[in-house]
Amino acid sequence: MYVDPDRLHALGDELGGQIDELARRIREMADDETFNIASPMQLSHILFDVMGLPTKGLKKTQRGYYSTNARVLEELARDNEFVRLVLEYREKTKIKSTYLDTLGALRRLDGRVHTTYNQTITATGRLSSSNPNLQNIPTRSELGHTVKTAFSVAPGCVFLAVDYSQIELRLLAHLSADEHLVAAFNEGEDFHAETAARVFGVPVEEVTPRLRSRAKAVNFGIVYGQQAYGLSQSLDIPMAEARQMIDRYFEAYPGVRTYLDRTVAEARRTGYAETMFGRRRPIPELKMRNPAQRSFGERTAMNHPMQGTAADIIKIAMARVARRLRDEGFRARMILQVHDELDFECPEDEVELLTAMVREVMEGVVKLRVPLIAEASCGTTWADAK
């Protein structure tokens, strides 16, 4: 991918100034000019010994201080400005050191960075990316979006992004064969609003953005085997309310509950879960004595058929698209894969033809009970296209 070194440098300088200002404010609030914000031990001392923040339910590390990992800080940040600033400091320093400070040095003589894709690193079957890792740039944060403005294309070209819409939820509908879930996708309605209507017992036209957002969290939570505790944490609601939402979801889509129970039972019997294409993932945790490990095994068994199949589908699509690019004489090049998304550097006069071809291939990889939908967008930079 072509990277603009001037843009990287400008972004790095701008972010560096913001980081320095955050560090000044954090040290001022801690009343400690020598405090190393990047040290978990020193941060723990400031938070729990100096500021006296609650430690109930927190675990100590092997070195004897309370953990300051992301989950702990996100919980504390809800009511504490100091912790919010620390989280912002962490995000910005990570983005600066991981991308803005290193991408320039990784540019080759052609002005591009060339990531390496690894076939056998992830347990899910997804490709992973390294040197540099271009799959981990935050997709939903404003900061991640800003970093993507440094990735552009050759003159006369556009950046074309094509990604699957809600592929794991569509696979859940197919695999579970739940009639209501299948109907929701086949009718082409707003799927999350449809779920909200069924779960909260209101007409679709009365679904508010808040109810839709909650239904969306439940939809994706179910795919990942999320239980009431996880949902209560992600939505910041009481556990009883989260449990009730999950129960209502399974009442609305009873075929999903049956399918997930059957999948876990089968994985427990065989020792593995498998994708639609027969790729197996061993799950030894299902037979372990530790309840937390067994619970992880159950969530993995529920999720692998969806996430693993999605990984298989995008790989098949990549291979078929690459073949057609070559056989049909396209000048466009596939330059990136980010999980459910394929990205291209495309001459302006090929955009229409390439978009049609890629969507045709991606949507035709496998025949499901519901349609596979690939959505395309383009722009002059990666940020513009996504």
N, C-alpha and C positions, 0 to 999 in steps of 0.2 A: 504494500500500500504506500502511495506517495505521501510523504509527511513534509509539512512546511516548517523548516527550521526557525524562520523568523517568528512565526506564530507561536511555536513552542517556547521560544525565548521570552516573548512578550508575556505569554500566559504564566511562565515560571516566575518572572519578575513580579507580576501582579499578585500572584498567589503567595509569593515569599513575603511581600509587604503585609498581606492579610494575616499570615501565620505569625509574623513578628508582633503585630498588634494584639492578636489573640493571646500570645504568650505573655505579653505585658499585662493584659487585663487579668489573666489567670493568676499570675504571681502576685499581683496587687491584691486580689481577693483572698489569696492564701496568706497574705502578709509574710511572704518568704521570697526574697530576691534570688536565693540560690536553688530553689526548688526545680528539680529536673522533671518536667511534665511527661517525658517519655519513659520514665522509670516507674514500672508498676508498683514497686515497693514504696517509693517516695510518695506516689499518688495515693496509695492505700493509707499511708501514715497521715497525710493531709485530710483525706475524706473521713476516716473513721476515728483517728486519735485526736486530731486538731479540731475538725468541724463537728465531730460526734454524730455522724450520720448513722442510721440504724443498720445493724449487722445481722438482724434476725434472719435465719435461713441461708446466710452466706457461708461458703466454705473457705477454709484457709488453704493456702498453697503449701507445698512441701517445705518452703522456707519460712513458714509461720506467719504470713500476713494475709489479710483478706483479699480475695481475688478482685481485680478491676477489669475483668473481661467485658466485651461489648454488651452481653446480656445484662450483667450487673449494672453497668453504667446507664444503659437505656432505661432500666427500671427506676434508677435514682433520678434520672434527668427529668422525669415528669414533674417533679416538684422542686427542682434545684437548678438555678441559673448557672452556677459554677460548673456543675457536671455537664450541662448542655454545651458550655464553652469548651470543655475538655474533649467532648465527642466531636465537635466541629474542628478542633485543633488536630485531632487524630485523623479525621477524614482528609483534611487538606494536606497534612504532611505526607500521608500515604500516597495521595494522588500525585503530589509534586515529586516525591522520591521515586515512585514506581514508573511514572510515565513522563512527566515534563522534563525531569533531569536526565533520563536515560534514553529516551527514544531518539534524540538527536545523534547520540554516539552509535546507535544501532543502525543508522541509515547507511546503506551501501552506496557505491559510486553512481548507481542509477537513481539516487535520491529517494529510495524506498526502504521500508523495513520489511523483512521477510520472516514472518512468524513460522514456527515449526508446529505441525499438528501431530499429536500422539494418539495412536490407535488403541493402546492397551493400558492406559493409566487409570481411567475412571472405572468404578464398579458398575455404573449405570450403562456403560457402552457408548456414552457420548465421546466425541473427540475432545481433547484438551489442547490448549495452545500455550506455547512457551517461547521465550527469547525473541520478542516480548509476548507476554500473555495479553492478547487482544480481546479475549472473551470476558475479562473481569472488570472492564471499565463500567462503573455503575450506570445502569440503563435509565433509572428513574430519577436520579439526582441531577440538579442543575449543574453541578460541578462536572459530573461525567459527560453531560451534554456539551459543556464548554470544551473539554478535552477533545471531543470528537470533531470540533471545528478545525483542528490541526491536520486532519486526514482529508486529503483531497484527491483529485484525479488529473490525468494528463490533459493538456489543452484540447478542446474539441470533444471532450468526453463528459459524461455525467456519472454520478455514483448511483447505482440502482440497487435497492434493497427489496428482497422478496421473502416474506416470512409466513409461516403457517399460523392461522388464527385458531387459538384455543385447542391445539392439537391433542393435548392430553385429556381434556374434557370430552372431546369428540371420541377419543379411543375408549374412555370410560363408558360412554353411551353405547358404543359398538360392542364392547366386551361384556357389559352387564346385560345388554338387550332390554334395559328397562324401557317400557313403552312410552312413559311420559318424558323421559330424558331424550329418547330418540325423536319423539314428536317435536320437542322444543327446538331441536337443531334442524329438523326437516322442514319445519314451518318458517324457518328463517327469522324467528323473532329475536329480540334482545334476550339472550339466554340468561344472563344474571338477573334481569328484571323478572323473567318468567319464574326463576327459582325463588326470588323474593316473594312473588305473589303466592306461590304454593307453600313456602315455609311460614310466612307471616299471615297467611289467610286474608289477603286483600286483593282487589282487582288489579290487573297489571297497570292500568292507567293511574292508579293511586299509589304506586310504588315510588317512594321518595329517593333522592340520591343516597341518603343515609342507609335506607333499607337495602338498596341495590348493592352498596359497598359491602354491607354485612353478608349478603348472600354470595357475593363474589368471593369473600374470604372463606366462607363455608365450602363453596364449590372447589376451590383450589386446595383447601385443607383436606377435604375428603380424598382427593387424588394422592396426597402425600401421607395418608393414613393418620392424619392429625386427630388427636383426642381432645376432650373438653378442656384440659389444662392448656394445651397449645393454642387453641382457639381463643380462650379467655385472655391469654397473654397478648396475642396479636391484635385483638380488638379492644383490649383494656376493659373487659366486662367481667362480672362475677362468674365463677365457675358454674354455678347452677344455671345461669342464663345461657352459657355456652353449651352446656349439656342438653338443655332444652332445645336449642337451635339445631344441634346435631340430630336429636331424636326426631324433630319435625322434618328435617331433611330426609331421613330414612323412611318416614311415613309418606312423604311426598314421592320418593323414588325407591319403593321397596325392593326393586330388582337390584339396586346397587348394593344394599345390605347383604342380600343373598349371595351376590357375586363375590363381594369382598370376603365374607365368611368362608365361602367355598375355596377361594384362592389361598387363604391362610391355612386352611385345613390340608389342602393339597401340598402346599410347600412344607408343612410340618411332616407330612407322610414321606415325601420324596427327598427333602433336604434342599430343594431349590425352587425358585420361581422362574418362569420363562416368558419370553416375548411372543408375539404372534408369529414371528419367523423362527421360533424354536431356540433362540439364544438364551442359555441358562445362566442364572446368577445363584451360586451356592449361598445358603443362609444358615450357617451353623448356629447363629444366635438363637434360633427357634428352639434348640434343644438344651440351651444353657440354663443353669439354676437361677442365676441372677435375674430378678424380675425386670429390671431396667433393660438388660440386654435382650431378654425375650420380647419385651415391648418394641424395642428397636427392630428386631427380626420380623415382627408382625407388620410394622409400618413398611418395612422394606418389601415384604411379600405383597402387600397391597399395591405399592407404588411401581414396582419393577415392570409389570406388564404394560403400564401406560408409558412411563418415562423411558423404559428400555425400548419399547416398540417405536416411540417417537424418534429415538436415536437411530434405530435401524432404518426408518423411513427417510430421514434426512440424508443418510449415507447413500441409500439407493438412489435418491433424487440427485445427489451430487454426481454420482457416477454416470447417470443417464444424461444429465445436463452437459457434463464435460464431453461426452461422446457426441452429442448433437452440436455443440459449439464447434467441434473439430470437423464433423462430417458435413455440416451445412455451411462451412466457411465463414462463420461469424468472426469479426475482428474483436468483439467484446471478450473480456477475460473474467473468469470467476476469481475473486481476490480474497474472499473471506467467508468463513462459516462461523456463526455464533449461535450454537444450539439449534433453534428452529428457523434460523434465518440464513439465506444465501445472499452474498453481496457481489456486485459486479462493477467493473470499470467498463463503461459502454459508450462507444461513439454515438454522438447525438442522433445520427441518421438511422441507428439500429434499435433505438429504445423501444419503439412500438413492437417490432418483430421479436426482440429478445424477451420483452415482458410476456408476450403471448406464449412463446415457446417454454419459458421457465415455469409459468403458471400451469400450463398444460402438463408438463412433466411432473411437477410437484403434486398436483391434484390427482394425477393418475397412477401414483405409485402403488396404491392398494385400494380395493373396493370395500368400503365400509357400509354399515347400515345408515350412516349419516354422511353428508358431503365433507370432503377434505377441502378447506378453503385456503388459498395462498393469496396474500395481499401485497401489492407492489407500490413502492414510492421512490422518487428520485430527487436528486439535488446536486449542487456543486461540491458539497462536502458530505462526510458521513453524518454529521449533525443535521444537515439540511434534509437528508434522505430519511432519517429516523426521528 
